[in-house]
Amino acid sequence: MVSLNLILENTLAGLENEFVQVRQKILGREQLGIQDKVTLCLFSAAMHSRAIRAGDNLRNTLQQVHDMVTSLEKQHSTEPDTSRQTGMMVETAPQDMVIFSLEIETPLYMAMEMSIFVTDDDLGFITSDTPCVWFNPKAHTFPPFYRSPGLAQEDIEVTLPLTPQHLLFLSHRKHPLYIDVNQKAVDEANRLARAHCAAEFVSWKGDTRPYWFELGKKPADA
């Protein structure tokens, strides 16, 4: 039996090769075809689900299910049958998360509008251990229970750094494919990326700006 890890590694390796080709087009500010956009959406889904936090969250949830199943089997003195299945689910949770995201998130990204922010700022865009960020700038106006970002939300924004000079931007509003942005926009994107990282972020020159670490103030309409 071929391992799930091997299948996933081959899939992601092929995706990364395709992404490199699309990135070359982006560097030349070329127009992107449907297949190019599919590649970017698949790559975004992979980056979103490969984050440590995403895999850990699914594993923790499945671990709770596995513990309950194991406890019930012991209480009823039954052979460990279902617990074997749930145990396997816990073990493969990170890989399953990536596969699930590739299948579910990609068509949702494709239904959104795609733009690429371009900058000549010296520090450029940073990346992190959680590179693909979902953010709704209007979420603070929602009741607390509904503040988690979702791709169906009208104001949702998805960002993913592609190079230090290029940032993928997905939303439900139509914009030009390439948008030149200034330092203010770069700093705002980096502040968002820094705030969403699990433990580490990377600045390609090793420098930072104080604004990236500001927490901001609670909006008046929260």
Secondary structure, DSSP 4 states (H G I P E B T S, - for coil): ---HHHHHHHHHHHHHHHHHHHHHHHHTT----HHHHHHHHHHHHHHHHSSHHHHHHHHHHHHHHHHHHHHHHHHTT--SSHHHHHHHHHHTHHHHHHHHHHHHHHHHHHTSEEEEEE---SS---EESS-SEEE-TTGGGS-GGG-S--TTSTT-EEEEEEETTEEEEEESS---SEEE--HHHHHHHHHHHHHH-SS-EE-TTS---GGGG------TT-
